[in-house]
Amino acid sequence: MTNKAWLNNGGIVLQNGKVTLCEECPCDTGTGTGTGTGAEPPVTPACMLCVSMPIQWTFSVSGVTDSNCSNCSAFNGTVVITHTAGCTFATENFDSCPAGTIACSGLNYSPGWYMTGLPGPPVLWELFAKLVRESTCLQLGTATYSCADFDCLTGGTFTRLTQGPSCTNFPSTIVVSPA
């Protein structure tokens, strides 16, 4: 894979999804909000809390079990969240509302995650596990995490603050790192 770069608002957007600021760089220029696979550069996170950060983050979840809902184990596995706007990253289903595999009170939901940065002081990053209802995108909170020492380039460890009642046994910590 060639490591193409585009100049974007004073920064270089690399094809591998990282954004690096520089004063003077020899590179291709372009405008747009493409995926980085063609002539258009990939979307750059415009997060006021970070000078540079990956477009995608990943983490693993295990141990989630049923409580008031069935098939909560759908939350378990490797999760990838992608930049959506500002300092917010989410799983794809927050916009598409796919058919759900978790049943709650006769309605189907899919597991969804999002992460957002809050300016503070102090700066605080939060990670949320949600049940996203198919077709309507109604969201039910299932677990909340926070990280006070999140690094914009390497990520951090999020500590669980709340969970349930829909699903339970979420991990006490989740390590989020660049995808």
N, C-alpha and C positions, 0 to 999 in steps of 0.2 A: 504494500500500500504506500503510495506516495503521500507525503505529508504536506499537502497544499495548504496555503494560508490566504486569508483575505483580510484587508484592512477594514476595520469596522469601528467607527467612533473613537479613533485614537488607539485602538487595540488590535491585536492580531488574533483572529479566530482560526485555530488549527482544526484540521479535518478530524482529528481524534477526539474532539469534543472539549478541549481545554481552551481557555481564553487567557492570553498573556498580553499585558500592556507593554508598549515600547514607544520610544520617541521617534526614531527613524529606522524603518525596516524595509528592506527590498522585498516586496511581495506583490502578488496579484491583488488588484482592488476589485470590489464589486459591491453591489447593494442587493438587498432582498432578505428573505427569511426562509431559505431553502434548507435542505437536509445536509448539505455539504457534499453530496455525491455528484453533482453536476456543476453548472456555472454559478449557481447561487450559494452564498456562504450559509453555514448553519446558524440557527438562532443563537444570539448571545444573551446569557442571563444578565438582566439589568437589575441586579440586586444591590441596593445602596449599602448593604452591610459588608460587601466583599468587592475588592478590586478585581479579583480573578477567581473563578471557580468552575468546576466541571458542570456540564449540562445534565449529566445523569449521575445518580448515586445508587448504591446497592447495599443490601443487608439481608441476613438470614433470620428466619423466625422458626421456632420449634416449640412443641409442647402445648399449643393452644387446643383446648377441649370444649365440648358442648356445655352449655348452661341452660339458658332459656331457648336456645336455638339448636338445630341439629346440623351436622357436617361442618362445625367450626374449624376442623382441621384444615379446611381450605385456606386458612390464614398462614399455615405452615409452608415453608419453602423459601426459595430465594426471591427477593423482591427488587425490582428496578423502578425507581421513580425518576421522572423527567421534568425538566424546567417547564413551567406553565406560564408564569408571569411574575415579575418582581422577584421576591425572595421565596417563591413557592414552587414546590416540586410535587408531582403526584403520579399515581399509577394511571394507566390509560383509561380504566373504567369510570373515572370521575366524569368524563365527557361522553363516553359511548353507552353507558348503562347496559352492559351485556346481560344475557340470561344468567340468573344466579344459581348457585349451588348450595347456599346456606338457607335453610328454611326456618322462618320465624313467624309464628301465628298464622300459618297458611300462606305467607308471602315469601317470594324468593329474593335473595340478596347475593351479591358477589363481594368478596373481600377487597377493600380499597385502602390505600395509604396515602397520606400527604405530609409534607414537611414544610414548615415556614419559619422564617426568621423575624423576630420582633426587635425593634431598635432599642428599647430600654431607655435609660440605663437601668440595670446592666443589659447588654445584648443577650437575648435568650432565643434558642432554637427549639421548636416543638415538633414532635412527630405524632401523628394520630392514626389509629386503626379505625376504620369505619366500615359499616355494612352499607353497600350502595344498592338500592332497590332497582331491579330490572325495569326498564322502560320509563320510570319516572325520576330516577336518580335521587330519590329521597335518601338521606343519609342518617344512620344511627351510629352514635359513637360507641366504641367498644373498649378502647384503651388510649391513654394519653401518656406521652413521654416528654421529657425536657432535657436539654443539654446546655449548660452555661459556658462551656469552654470549647464549643464547636470551632474547628479550624476550616476556613473556606477552601483550602486545597486538599486537606487530608481527611476531613470529617470529624467524628467524635463518638463518644459513648452516651447514649440516651438512657435515662433512668425512668422507669415506669412510675407514674403518679396515680393513675386510676385504671380500672378495668371493669368489665361486666356491665349489666347483668346478662347480656346476650351470649357472649362467649367468655371463657375464663382461662386461667393458667398462661396468660401471655408472659413472655420472658421478663425478668426483672430489669434487664438491661438489653439494649440493642446497639451494636456497633455499626455505624453508617460510614461507608467509604466510597471513593470514586468508582464508578462503574467501568 
